[in-house]
């Protein structure tokens, strides 16, 4: 590991273990492994875990706070938001210049970033 750029994509929000693992890896890369940049992209049904009305919202909010302290950039796919009928006002955290997740992934691959999917 070292000064690399990482994109972590969280596809499914239905599995709490997968959600936990994505946050553990993201914060570990950002805080402990010296990664140049780490982005955690919520795409697909994982977008529901960013909904402040979701039952897991308090747990996710705490994980988001830890990730931000580790300099992890959090992104939410606007296409997934539309599909799951989640507005920007309903999100716990939104830091995505309304770039569709597919484009974020394609750009990261083209730039040679390491992409991990959960």
Buried (B, 14 or more C-beta within 10 A) or exposed (E): EEEBBBBBBBBBBEBEEBBEBBBBBBBBBBBEBEBEBBBBBBBBBBBBBBBBEBEBBEBBBEBBEBBBEBBBBBBBBBBBBEEBEBEEEBBBBBEBEEBBBEEBBEEBEEEEBBBBBB
